[in-house]
Amino acid sequence: MSKIKKIQNVNVAGKKVLVRADFNVSLDKNKRAKSVYKIKAVKDTVDFLLENGASHIALLTHFGRPEKSEDKLEFSTKQLLADVCEVLEKEVEFVPDCIGEKVQDVIDGFGDGKIVLFENVRFYKEEKLNSKQFAANLCLPFDLYINDAFSVSHRCHASVEAVAKCIPAYAGLWLQKEIKNLSYVKTSPKHPAVAIIGGAKIDTKIPMIEMFAKKYEHVLVGGRTAVEAKDRKITFDDNVEFPIDFEYKFLDIGPGTIKRFCDKISRAKTIVWNGPMGLIEEEEYKKGTLSLIEAIAKNKNAFSLIGGGESVQMTEESGLGDKISFISTGGGAMLAFLGGDRMPGIEVLMIE
């Protein structure tokens, strides 16, 4: 952590600041965020900037996958404005672009302390191409860039990596928390330590399972990941444990597995979890996931860390989020960080 450029170490007074956030949330039928955890993640940084005299703050995010749809309105970040205002407890104005004269005019015309929310950065194909010119256009009106979007810091995208090479760039307060807590569970956990891996796409989970198997006493695997491992006859070290029973058609872990997994959780000093145990979209297959959340919440002697969109959603739904030591905004980014993959959005902020 000492080697990363921190926003606390720069004078932000009078500066125009571009903040890369991650507001890529799911919306309900009323077009409100189902979970506002990712929006809350940037609040401390925004408050810090305002308290220390930043003149302008622009929030930049992606939202969905607009390149796969003809309907751009479906992916406009304007839909997020009400939630952003409510969570940040500030007046925020929407700007229908993220580069160009329209943006420059808005920034030039605003008084000090103004916060704006830019349009979806992925409306431009140059974002995913990590275009240097696009990055230069993004930061043209600004003095400083802050990355507070850990959950996309494993991406080589223009608003994550290339932009940080154009103007002075720093880690936001949330990004620093992510690095600190994930580094702790990766390198110096208290023992006995338990990792819980669920969800699908086993190929993305293998590096993390293998890493934890070397450092933790128990790695508990459920969800589609467990089914895929069985189907493909993938083997791991002996301390990697799979379900002993399932509910209907492998759609959730069974009661015997729940009891076994919860027993391991109850005696742990460190607990890390990524990915649900069942098909949580269906009410009858949430039991395994909710049982594990309850077991983690009851263990007051453990440091617990939960990450991944569905895991976080279920934790919020359970009402036990305040019983978890740290909830990461990262799904793929958490897997990448713990699995030892490159994190371009973090590497570019390191002190040389």
C-alpha positions in Angstrom: 0.0 0.0 0.0 2.9 2.4 0.7 3.9 2.2 -2.9 0.7 3.4 -4.4 -0.1 7.0 -5.2 -2.8 8.1 -2.7 -5.2 11.0 -3.0 -4.4 12.0 0.6 -0.9 12.9 -0.5 -1.8 15.6 -3.1 -3.3 19.0 -2.8 -6.7 18.9 -4.4 -7.7 22.5 -3.6 -9.0 24.3 -6.6 -8.5 21.2 -8.8 -10.9 19.7 -11.4 -11.0 16.0 -10.7 -12.1 13.1 -12.8 -13.1 10.1 -10.7 -13.5 6.7 -12.2 -16.3 4.9 -10.3 -18.1 1.7 -11.0 -21.9 2.2 -11.0 -22.5 -0.9 -13.1 -25.6 -2.0 -11.1 -28.7 -3.9 -11.9 -32.0 -2.0 -12.0 -35.4 -3.1 -10.7 -38.7 -2.6 -12.6 -38.8 1.0 -11.3 -35.4 1.8 -12.8 -33.8 2.0 -9.4 -30.6 0.2 -8.3 -31.2 -3.2 -6.8 -28.0 -2.7 -4.8 -26.3 0.6 -4.1 -23.1 -0.8 -2.6 -21.0 0.2 -5.6 -22.3 3.7 -5.4 -21.6 3.9 -1.7 -18.0 2.9 -2.4 -17.1 6.3 -3.9 -18.8 8.4 -1.2 -15.8 8.8 1.0 -13.6 10.0 -1.9 -16.2 12.5 -3.0 -16.5 13.8 0.5 -12.8 14.0 0.9 -12.4 16.0 -2.3 -15.1 18.5 -1.4 -13.8 18.9 2.2 -10.3 19.7 0.8 -11.5 22.2 -1.7 -11.7 20.4 -5.1 -13.5 22.8 -7.5 -15.2 20.2 -9.8 -15.8 16.5 -9.5 -16.8 14.4 -12.5 -18.0 10.8 -12.0 -17.2 8.5 -14.9 -18.5 4.9 -15.1 -19.6 2.2 -17.5 -23.1 0.7 -17.3 -24.0 -2.6 -18.9 -22.8 -3.7 -22.4 -24.2 -1.1 -24.8 -22.1 -2.4 -27.7 -24.5 -5.4 -27.8 -27.7 -3.4 -28.1 -29.3 -1.0 -30.6 -31.1 0.9 -27.7 -28.5 3.2 -26.2 -31.2 4.7 -23.8 -31.3 1.3 -22.1 -27.7 1.9 -21.0 -27.7 5.6 -20.3 -26.2 6.4 -16.9 -28.9 9.1 -16.6 -31.0 6.3 -15.1 -28.6 6.2 -12.2 -28.8 9.8 -11.3 -31.5 9.6 -8.6 -29.6 6.8 -6.8 -26.3 8.6 -7.1 -27.8 11.8 -5.6 -29.4 9.9 -2.8 -26.4 7.8 -1.8 -23.9 10.7 -2.0 -26.3 13.0 -0.3 -25.3 15.7 -2.8 -26.8 17.5 -5.8 -25.4 15.8 -9.0 -26.0 17.0 -12.5 -26.1 14.6 -15.5 -23.9 15.4 -18.5 -25.0 13.5 -21.7 -21.4 12.8 -22.9 -18.0 12.1 -21.4 -15.7 13.9 -24.0 -15.9 16.8 -26.3 -17.1 20.5 -26.3 -20.3 19.6 -24.5 -18.3 18.4 -21.5 -15.8 21.3 -21.6 -18.6 23.8 -21.7 -20.3 22.3 -18.7 -17.1 22.1 -16.7 -16.2 25.7 -17.6 -19.7 26.9 -16.7 -20.0 25.4 -13.2 -19.0 27.0 -10.0 -16.8 25.4 -7.3 -18.0 22.3 -5.6 -20.1 21.0 -8.5 -20.5 17.3 -9.0 -21.5 15.8 -12.4 -22.2 12.3 -13.7 -21.0 11.6 -17.2 -22.7 9.5 -19.8 -21.7 5.8 -20.1 -18.0 5.6 -21.1 -18.7 2.4 -23.0 -20.7 4.3 -25.6 -17.3 4.8 -27.2 -15.6 1.7 -28.6 -12.3 3.3 -27.9 -12.8 2.6 -24.2 -12.3 -1.1 -24.4 -9.5 -0.6 -26.9 -7.5 1.3 -24.3 -7.1 4.2 -26.8 -4.5 6.7 -25.7 -6.3 9.5 -27.8 -9.6 8.7 -26.2 -8.0 8.8 -22.7 -6.4 12.1 -23.5 -9.9 13.4 -24.5 -11.4 12.1 -21.3 -9.0 13.9 -19.1 -8.6 17.1 -21.2 -10.8 19.4 -18.9 -9.2 18.0 -15.6 -6.2 18.4 -13.4 -6.3 15.1 -11.6 -7.6 11.5 -12.1 -8.7 9.2 -9.3 -9.4 5.5 -9.7 -12.0 4.4 -7.1 -13.3 1.5 -9.2 -11.5 -1.6 -8.0 -14.0 -3.8 -9.7 -12.7 -2.8 -13.2 -9.0 -2.4 -12.3 -8.2 -5.8 -13.9 -9.3 -4.3 -17.3 -6.9 -2.6 -19.8 -9.5 0.1 -20.6 -8.9 3.7 -21.5 -10.7 5.1 -18.4 -8.8 2.7 -16.1 -5.2 2.5 -17.5 -4.5 4.9 -20.3 -6.0 7.9 -18.7 -3.8 7.5 -15.7 -0.8 8.1 -18.0 -2.2 11.4 -19.2 -2.6 13.5 -16.1 -1.5 13.0 -12.4 -3.3 9.9 -11.2 -4.1 8.6 -7.7 -5.9 5.8 -5.8 -9.2 6.8 -4.2 -10.0 5.9 -0.7 -12.1 2.9 -1.6 -9.5 1.5 -4.0 -7.0 1.7 -1.1 -9.4 -0.2 1.2 -9.8 -3.0 -1.4 -6.1 -3.4 -1.8 -5.5 -3.4 1.9 -8.2 -6.0 2.8 -7.6 -8.3 -0.2 -3.8 -8.2 0.5 -4.5 -9.3 4.1 -6.5 -12.4 3.2 -4.0 -13.3 0.5 -0.7 -12.9 2.3 -1.3 -12.9 6.1 -4.6 -14.4 7.2 -5.2 -15.7 10.7 -5.6 -19.4 11.0 -7.6 -21.6 10.7 -8.6 -19.9 7.4 -11.5 -20.9 5.2 -12.1 -19.9 1.5 -15.6 -20.5 0.0 -15.8 -20.5 -3.8 -19.1 -20.8 -5.7 -20.8 -19.4 -8.8 -20.0 -20.6 -12.3 -17.2 -20.4 -14.8 -14.7 -22.8 -13.1 -11.9 -21.8 -15.4 -11.9 -18.3 -13.8 -11.9 -19.8 -10.3 -9.1 -22.4 -10.7 -6.2 -20.0 -9.9 -7.9 -18.8 -6.8 -8.8 -22.3 -5.6 -5.2 -23.4 -6.1 -3.8 -20.3 -4.3 -6.1 -20.8 -1.3 -5.4 -24.5 -1.2 -1.7 -23.7 -0.5 -2.4 -21.2 2.2 -5.7 -22.0 3.8 -6.8 -25.0 5.9 -10.1 -25.4 4.0 -11.4 -24.5 0.5 -15.1 -25.1 0.3 -16.4 -25.3 -3.3 -20.1 -25.1 -4.3 -22.4 -23.7 -7.0 -21.9 -24.5 -10.7 -18.1 -24.4 -10.0 -18.4 -27.7 -8.0 -20.6 -29.3 -10.6 -18.3 -28.3 -13.5 -15.2 -29.6 -11.6 -17.0 -33.0 -11.0 -18.1 -33.2 -14.7 -14.7 -32.4 -16.0 -12.9 -34.6 -13.4 -10.7 -31.7 -12.2 -8.8 -32.6 -9.1 -7.3 -30.3 -6.4 -5.4 -30.7 -3.2 -7.1 -32.8 -0.4 -8.1 -29.7 1.6 -10.4 -28.6 -1.3 -13.8 -29.9 -0.3 -16.8 -30.4 -2.6 -20.5 -30.9 -1.7 -21.6 -34.3 -0.4 -25.2 -33.7 -1.4 -27.3 -31.4 -3.6 -30.8 -30.1 -4.0 -32.8 -30.8 -7.2 -30.5 -31.2 -10.3 -27.5 -29.7 -8.5 -29.3 -26.3 -8.1 -28.2 -25.8 -4.5 -26.0 -27.5 -1.9 -27.8 -30.0 0.2 -28.4 -30.1 4.0 -25.5 -32.3 4.7 -23.1 -30.0 2.9 -24.6 -26.9 4.5 -23.9 -28.5 8.0 -20.4 -29.5 7.0 -19.5 -26.1 5.5 -21.0 -24.1 8.3 -19.1 -26.2 10.9 -15.8 -25.2 9.1 -16.9 -21.6 9.0 -17.8 -21.5 12.7 -14.2 -22.4 13.7 -12.4 -20.1 11.2 -10.3 -17.0 12.1 -10.3 -15.8 8.4 -13.1 -16.4 5.9 -13.1 -15.4 2.2 -16.1 -16.0 0.0 -16.7 -15.4 -3.7 -19.8 -16.8 -5.5 -23.2 -18.2 -4.4 -23.8 -21.9 -3.6 -26.9 -22.3 -5.8 -29.2 -20.8 -8.3 -30.2 -17.8 -6.2 -32.5 -16.3 -8.9 -35.0 -19.0 -7.7 -36.2 -18.6 -4.1 -36.1 -22.3 -3.3 -32.4 -22.5 -4.2 -31.1 -19.7 -1.9 -31.0 -21.7 1.2 -27.4 -22.8 0.9 -26.1 -19.4 0.2 -28.1 -17.7 3.0 -27.1 -20.4 5.5 -23.4 -19.7 4.8 -24.0 -16.0 5.2 -25.7 -16.5 8.5 -22.8 -18.8 9.7 -20.2 -16.2 8.7 -22.1 -13.4 10.5 -22.3 -15.5 13.7 -18.6 -16.0 13.8 -17.5 -12.9 15.7 -13.9 -14.1 16.0 -13.2 -14.2 12.3 -12.2 -11.6 9.8 -14.6 -12.1 6.9 -14.5 -10.8 3.3 -17.2 -11.3 0.7 -17.0 -10.3 -2.9 -18.8 -10.9 -6.2 -22.0 -9.3 -7.4 -24.4 -12.1 -6.5 -22.7 -12.8 -3.2 -22.9 -9.2 -2.2 -26.5 -9.0 -3.4 -27.4 -11.9 -1.2 -25.5 -10.5 1.8 -27.5 -7.2 1.4 -30.7 -9.2 1.0 -30.0 -11.1 4.2 -29.6 -7.9 6.2 -26.4 -9.1 7.7 -24.0 -6.9 5.7 -22.9 -5.0 8.9 -21.7 -8.3 10.4 -19.2 -8.9 7.6 -15.7 -7.3 8.1 -15.3 -6.2 4.5 -17.5 -6.5 1.4 -15.5 -6.1 -1.9 -17.0 -4.5 -5.0 -15.0 -6.9 -7.1 -16.1 -10.0 -8.7 -13.7 -10.7 -11.6 -11.3 -8.1 -10.1 -11.3 -10.0 -6.8 -10.6 -13.3 -8.6 -7.8 -11.6 -10.6 -6.2 -9.9 -7.6 -6.3 -13.0 -5.4 -5.3 -15.3 -8.3 -2.2 -13.2 -9.0 -3.3 -11.8 -12.4 -2.3 -8.4 -13.6 -4.2 -5.4 -12.3 -3.5 -2.7 -14.9 -5.6 -0.1 -13.1 -3.5 -0.5 -9.9 -0.2 -1.0 -11.5 -0.4 2.3 -13.3 -0.8 4.1 -10.0 2.3 2.6 -8.4 5.2 4.9 -7.4 8.1 4.2 -9.7 
